[in-house]
Amino acid sequence: MARKIIIDTDPGQDDAVAILLALASDELEILGITAVAGNVPLDLTSKNARIVCELAGRSDVKVFAGCDRPMGRDLVTAEHVHGKTGLDGIELPDPVMQMADGHGVDFIIDTLRAQPAGSVTLCPLGPLTNIGTAFQRAPDIVGKVQGIVLMGGAYFEVGNITPAAEFNIYVDPEAADIVFKSGVPLVVMPLDVTHKALTTRERVERFRKINRVGEAVASWTEFFERFDKEKYGSEGAPLHDPTVIAYLLKPELFSGRHINVEIETQSPLTRGMTVADWWRVTGRAPNAMFIGDLDADGFFGLLADRIARL
């Protein structure tokens, strides 16, 4: 039986690759995609999610527009990384498919109430605004979630938007705080693991040779790479968000520790920091499986295999 998931996302080139990986995988049943403001504003993230669905030939997947700003702060975006559209790189046509009726948060709430308890996994790829808002608005759904696998945070790698914080958590730390304190089983893909999922020239060219979808993936990664190569001096760019979907498909590619993670919401200096007790020195109860390593060759092999199915 396919695992039921809701993808919550702010596409973003790496979000787009994650969505494609999910759409190509029969092991997953995508109940819907909820867009959130993050990498770019909501009008673009909701548009980009539909572009990706149409690229994969999956206009049947419902895409909902969610929150257009964080729970208690002004929106911070990342056009400096992803370009003005969020999907800069290859030119793709505007989507024909329409947005699904209703708000993304209402979709999350209604779906979790309608599905059997413990049957739906939430997959946030961006700021946690939609998830945090849903949990705050409808506390009864929290216990019905099978688990959350998310991309966000860091420990050894620390920050990519500030010295202390990773972008997704930084944008809406209040929402992240709600999620990390919710008691839902969490698996976290921090920068520590995503920075090991680096594109290389060989890996990019492998995508390009697969099919038209692979050409789009190659183009997106090439655009995305320019920022990370300059910033980190690395040979390629980290494909952050596809690690979430890859974990659902092949968890054996990953390793980590079950530890306590707290979210800093007060300090202007360390806003959005994931205070990860990697060495278990605080005595606080573990609340998240914090992933620290992956088999990069296995990860990219999985991506190439699934992109070839589209």
HELIX and SHEET records of a PDB file:
HELIX    1   1 GLN A   13  LEU A   23  1                                  11    
HELIX    2   2 LEU A   42  LEU A   55  1                                  14    
HELIX    3   3 GLU A   79  HIS A   82  1                                   4    
HELIX    4   4 GLY A  104  ALA A  114  1                                  11    
HELIX    5   5 THR A  129  ARG A  137  1                                   9    
HELIX    6   6 PRO A  139  LYS A  144  5                                   6    
HELIX    7   7 PHE A  167  VAL A  171  1                                   5    
HELIX    8   8 PRO A  173  PHE A  180  1                                   8    
HELIX    9   9 LEU A  191  THR A  194  1                                   4    
HELIX   10  10 ARG A  201  ARG A  208  1                                   8    
HELIX   11  11 ARG A  212  TYR A  232  1                                  21    
HELIX   12  12 PRO A  242  LEU A  249  1                                   8    
HELIX   13  13 PRO A  251  LEU A  253  5                                   3    
HELIX   14  14 ALA A  296  ILE A  307  1                                  12    
SHEET    1   A 8 VAL A  63  ALA A  65  0                                        
SHEET    2   A 8 LEU A  28  ALA A  35  1                                        
SHEET    3   A 8 ARG A   3  THR A   9  1                                        
SHEET    4   A 8 VAL A 120  PRO A 124  1                                        
SHEET    5   A 8 VAL A 145  MET A 151  1                                        
SHEET    6   A 8 LEU A 186  MET A 189  1                                        
SHEET    7   A 8 ALA A 288  LEU A 294  1                                        
SHEET    8   A 8 PHE A 254  ILE A 259 -1                                        
SHEET    1   B 2 VAL A 261  ILE A 263  0                                        
SHEET    2   B 2 THR A 274  ALA A 276 -1                                        
END                                                                             
